[in-house]
């Protein structure tokens, strides 16, 4: 039974994702040329725009990461040696659902020399990407969504506060804990998880914390050395913005989706996701996706999970932001009715007998019986679920968004 359910779910995921086109593009940011890729469905129209704001480091537009190193071999042995392309997978998955997506090479990836580094120059190229995309005749400028991954989850609400053209925000594996504390945590924790000597990494962690304590105290000056090539003055601005991440989400007051990844070692979901959930006061949705690591893939697989794309698409669709010409699931032939407390499914042409409610990993959560299948919202957490129903004539598969 489990094998047949997984086969049905696989068919449901891949059915009728329509063709897309990919275009190499460039735009100007603070006097520098930023290179990127713009993907859209291979049809004529104006598409909702998603701009991906990447995580920390000199990432290319695809989020290319070769999984090597002692800690990687210890924590992710099944994908050791694989090359991840997280942002490429995410962009193409979203484009297949009717969205235009812009991803780009970070400025520090392209340029070894950037003159005087400012916060805007180094961390906000995605805002210039939005400006560029709005000039295109294939973008619906009234529907612009920002996705922030990891560090990007801290940056997108700050940008949304400064602009009046952002429709929604999506935070994937973003941190509530300040950058320096999280970096020190990683230096200390990763070696311990793998039984490695921590003398050197503990020392580095202490130096990181001491430097940023100096920044926050305001006791730095023009002679304070840079950290990672960035001046103390710029780090002072960064920490102010980063420490205010919750305030920025609340003041931006945009519909926001927070995705926590269940096996994220870099940004631990048990603390970061929960802190956001407790402190965000603006309308927001919180979804935990089990068994995914920081790069949106299962710890045994080298590709970003379709669970991420499905969750984003269904959340956007529930807010009137569905992709243009979004293809429906051919296997869906049920009437779905949503009420405040329940979701009910029935068939106009068949008598239903039973149904399985399955989470996005393929786990059967419950079995329901009756000619009208009724699912109590209180029985499941927020997210995308599959319902595999059996009738007297046919079997049916559909996806529902519970929130």
C-alpha positions in Angstrom: 0.0 0.0 0.0 2.8 2.5 0.9 4.5 1.9 -2.4 1.4 2.6 -4.4 0.6 5.7 -2.4 4.1 7.1 -3.0 3.8 6.3 -6.8 0.5 8.2 -6.9 2.1 11.2 -5.0 5.0 11.2 -7.5 2.6 11.3 -10.4 0.7 14.1 -8.7 3.8 16.2 -8.2 5.0 15.9 -11.8 1.7 16.1 -13.7 1.5 18.9 -16.2 4.2 21.3 -15.1 4.3 23.5 -18.1 7.3 24.4 -20.2 9.5 27.4 -19.2 12.1 29.6 -20.7 15.3 30.8 -19.1 17.0 34.1 -20.0 20.5 35.4 -18.9 20.0 39.0 -17.7 21.9 41.7 -15.9 21.0 44.9 -14.0 22.9 47.7 -12.3 23.3 48.0 -8.6 25.4 50.8 -7.0 27.4 51.2 -10.2 28.1 47.4 -10.6 26.6 45.0 -13.1 24.8 42.1 -11.4 24.3 39.0 -13.5 21.4 36.7 -13.1 18.8 34.3 -14.6 15.2 35.2 -15.3 12.8 32.2 -15.8 9.2 32.3 -16.8 6.6 30.0 -18.3 6.9 29.5 -22.1 3.8 31.4 -22.9 2.7 35.0 -23.4 1.5 37.0 -20.4 2.4 39.0 -17.3 3.5 36.8 -14.5 3.7 37.3 -10.7 7.4 38.0 -9.9 9.4 36.1 -7.3 12.9 37.5 -6.5 15.2 35.2 -4.5 17.4 36.9 -1.9 20.1 34.4 -1.1 21.9 33.4 2.1 25.3 34.6 3.3 28.5 34.0 1.5 29.6 34.5 -2.1 26.8 32.6 -3.6 26.2 32.3 -7.4 22.7 32.5 -8.8 22.1 28.8 -8.5 23.2 28.5 -4.9 25.9 26.1 -6.0 27.4 24.2 -3.1 29.7 21.2 -3.3 29.1 19.0 -0.3 32.7 18.3 0.9 34.6 18.6 4.2 34.8 16.6 7.4 31.6 18.1 8.9 29.6 17.4 5.7 30.8 13.8 5.6 29.8 13.4 9.2 26.4 15.1 9.0 25.3 14.3 5.5 27.1 11.1 4.4 24.4 10.2 1.7 25.1 13.4 -0.3 28.8 13.8 0.4 30.4 14.8 -2.8 27.2 15.9 -4.4 26.7 19.4 -5.9 23.6 21.2 -4.7 22.0 23.9 -6.8 19.3 25.1 -4.4 18.2 28.3 -5.9 18.1 26.9 -9.4 15.9 24.0 -8.2 13.6 26.4 -6.3 13.4 28.9 -9.2 12.5 26.2 -11.8 10.0 24.6 -9.5 8.2 27.9 -9.0 8.3 28.8 -12.6 6.7 25.5 -13.5 3.7 26.7 -11.5 3.3 30.0 -13.4 5.7 32.4 -11.8 8.5 34.6 -13.1 11.6 34.2 -11.0 14.7 36.2 -10.8 17.9 34.9 -9.2 21.3 36.4 -9.4 25.0 36.1 -8.6 25.9 38.0 -5.4 28.1 41.0 -5.9 31.0 39.4 -3.9 30.8 36.3 -6.2 31.4 38.4 -9.3 33.8 41.1 -8.0 37.0 40.7 -6.0 37.2 44.4 -5.5 34.1 46.5 -4.8 35.6 49.8 -3.7 34.0 51.2 -0.5 31.7 48.6 0.9 28.3 49.8 2.1 25.4 47.9 3.5 23.3 48.7 0.5 26.0 47.7 -2.0 26.8 44.3 -0.4 23.4 43.1 0.9 20.6 44.7 -1.1 21.3 43.9 -4.8 17.9 42.1 -4.9 16.2 45.5 -4.5 17.8 46.6 -7.8 16.7 43.3 -9.2 13.1 44.2 -8.4 13.6 47.6 -10.1 14.9 45.9 -13.2 12.1 43.3 -13.3 9.4 46.0 -13.1 10.6 47.4 -16.4 9.8 44.1 -18.2 6.5 43.7 -20.1 6.2 40.1 -18.9 6.1 40.9 -15.2 3.0 41.8 -13.2 4.4 44.7 -11.1 1.4 44.6 -8.8 2.4 41.1 -7.6 6.0 41.0 -6.3 7.1 38.4 -3.8 10.4 38.3 -2.0 11.9 35.0 -0.9 14.7 35.3 1.7 16.7 32.2 2.4 18.8 32.0 5.5 20.4 35.5 5.9 18.1 36.7 3.1 15.2 36.1 5.5 16.5 39.0 7.6 17.0 41.3 4.6 13.6 41.0 2.9 11.4 42.6 5.6 13.9 45.5 5.8 13.6 46.1 2.1 9.8 45.7 2.2 9.7 48.5 4.8 11.5 50.9 2.4 9.3 50.1 -0.6 5.6 50.2 -1.5 5.7 47.6 -4.2 6.2 44.3 -2.3 3.2 42.1 -2.0 4.3 39.2 0.2 7.4 37.9 2.0 8.7 34.3 2.4 11.3 33.4 4.9 13.0 30.0 4.3 15.3 28.9 7.2 15.8 32.4 8.3 17.4 33.2 11.7 15.9 35.2 14.6 19.1 34.9 16.5 21.6 37.7 15.6 24.2 36.8 12.9 27.2 36.7 15.2 25.6 34.5 17.9 24.5 32.1 15.2 27.9 32.0 13.6 29.5 31.3 16.9 27.0 28.6 17.5 28.0 26.9 14.2 31.7 27.2 15.0 31.1 25.5 18.3 28.4 23.0 17.5 29.4 21.4 14.1 32.7 20.0 15.4 31.1 18.6 18.5 28.4 16.9 16.5 31.1 15.0 14.7 33.4 14.3 17.6 36.1 16.7 16.3 38.6 18.8 18.3 36.9 22.1 19.1 39.9 24.0 20.6 40.4 26.1 17.5 36.8 26.6 16.6 35.9 27.6 20.2 38.6 30.3 20.0 37.2 31.6 16.7 33.7 31.7 18.1 34.9 33.7 21.1 36.6 36.2 18.8 33.4 36.6 16.7 31.3 37.3 19.8 33.9 39.7 21.2 34.1 41.7 18.0 30.3 42.1 17.7 30.0 42.9 21.4 32.4 45.8 20.6 30.2 46.8 17.7 27.0 46.8 19.7 28.5 48.7 22.6 29.4 51.6 20.3 33.0 51.6 21.4 34.4 51.0 18.0 36.1 53.8 16.0 37.9 54.4 12.7 40.8 52.2 13.8 38.7 49.2 14.6 39.8 46.5 12.2 37.3 45.1 9.6 35.6 41.7 10.0 35.4 39.6 6.9 36.5 42.6 4.8 33.6 44.8 6.1 34.2 47.9 8.2 33.0 48.3 11.8 30.7 51.1 10.7 28.9 48.9 8.2 28.7 46.0 10.7 27.1 48.5 13.1 24.3 49.1 10.5 24.0 45.4 9.8 23.6 44.5 13.4 21.0 47.2 14.0 19.0 45.8 11.0 19.6 42.2 11.9 18.7 42.6 15.6 15.5 44.2 14.5 14.4 41.5 12.1 11.1 40.8 14.0 10.4 44.5 14.2 10.9 44.8 10.5 8.5 42.0 9.7 5.9 43.5 12.0 6.3 47.0 10.6 6.4 45.8 6.9 3.0 44.3 7.6 3.0 42.1 4.6 1.6 38.6 4.4 4.5 36.4 5.4 5.3 32.7 5.2 7.9 31.2 7.5 9.3 27.8 6.5 11.2 25.9 9.1 13.3 23.0 7.9 13.2 20.1 10.3 16.8 18.9 10.1 18.4 22.3 9.7 21.7 22.3 11.5 22.7 25.8 10.4 19.6 27.6 11.6 18.1 25.3 14.2 14.3 25.1 13.7 13.7 24.3 17.4 14.9 27.8 18.4 14.7 30.1 15.4 11.3 29.1 14.0 9.7 29.0 17.4 11.0 32.5 18.3 9.5 33.9 15.1 6.3 32.2 15.9 6.1 33.8 19.3 7.2 37.3 18.3 5.6 38.0 14.9 2.4 40.0 15.3 1.6 40.8 11.7 -0.5 38.2 9.8 1.9 35.3 9.1 1.8 31.6 8.4 4.3 29.1 9.9 5.0 25.7 8.4 7.6 23.1 9.4 8.9 20.8 6.7 10.3 17.6 8.3 13.6 15.9 7.2 14.9 18.9 5.2 18.3 20.4 5.8 19.3 24.1 5.5 19.6 23.9 1.7 15.9 22.8 1.2 16.8 19.2 0.4 16.4 16.0 2.3 19.6 14.9 4.0 19.7 11.9 1.6 18.9 13.8 -1.6 20.9 16.3 -3.7 17.9 18.3 -5.0 15.7 20.9 -3.3 12.5 19.2 -2.2 9.2 19.7 -4.0 7.7 20.1 -0.6 9.2 23.6 -0.5 7.7 24.6 -3.8 4.3 23.0 -3.1 4.0 24.8 0.2 5.0 28.2 -1.3 2.6 27.8 -4.2 -0.4 26.8 -2.1 0.2 29.6 0.4 0.4 32.2 -2.4 -2.6 30.7 -4.1 -4.6 31.0 -0.9 -3.8 34.7 -0.9 -4.9 35.4 -4.5 -1.3 35.2 -5.8 -1.5 32.1 -8.0 0.8 31.7 -10.9 -0.6 32.7 -14.4 -2.2 29.7 -16.2 -1.4 27.5 -13.2 -2.1 23.9 -14.2 -4.5 22.0 -12.1 -4.0 18.4 -11.0 -5.7 16.2 -13.6 -6.2 13.6 -10.9 -8.3 15.9 -8.8 -12.0 15.3 -9.4 -13.5 16.1 -6.0 -15.6 19.0 -4.8 -13.7 20.7 -2.0 -15.5 23.0 0.5 -13.7 25.0 3.1 -15.3 26.3 6.3 -13.8 27.9 9.4 -13.3 24.5 11.2 -13.5 21.9 8.5 -12.6 20.8 5.0 -15.1 18.5 3.3 -14.7 16.6 0.0 -17.3 14.9 -2.0 -17.9 13.7 -5.6 -20.8 14.7 -7.8 -20.6 11.5 -9.8 -19.4 8.9 -7.4 -20.1 7.7 -3.8 -17.0 8.0 -1.6 -16.1 5.2 0.7 -12.9 6.2 2.5 -9.9 8.4 2.3 -6.3 8.6 3.6 -4.9 11.9 4.7 -1.2 11.9 3.9 1.5 14.5 4.8 4.0 15.7 2.3 6.5 13.0 3.2 4.1 10.2 2.3 3.1 9.3 5.9 -0.5 8.3 6.4 -1.8 10.6 9.3 -5.4 9.3 9.5 -8.1 7.3 7.7 -11.6 8.7 7.2 -14.8 7.0 6.1 -18.1 8.1 4.5 -19.7 9.4 1.4 -18.5 12.9 2.3 -15.0 13.1 3.7 -14.7 15.7 6.5 -11.3 16.8 7.9 -11.2 18.8 11.1 -8.6 21.6 10.7 -7.6 21.3 14.4 -6.3 17.7 13.8 -3.4 18.8 11.6 -0.8 21.5 11.5 -0.5 24.2 8.8 0.8 22.8 5.5 0.0 20.9 2.3 -1.6 17.5 2.5 -2.6 14.9 0.1 -6.0 13.1 0.3 -6.2 9.8 -1.5 -10.0 8.9 -1.6 -11.7 5.7 -2.7 -15.1 5.7 -4.3 -17.4 3.0 -5.6 -16.2 3.7 -9.2 -12.8 5.4 -9.0 -10.0 6.5 -6.8 -9.0 10.2 -6.4 -6.0 12.2 -5.4 -6.0 15.8 -4.4 -3.9 18.3 -2.4 -5.4 20.6 0.2 -3.8 23.6 2.1 -4.5 23.5 5.8 -4.1 26.7 7.7 
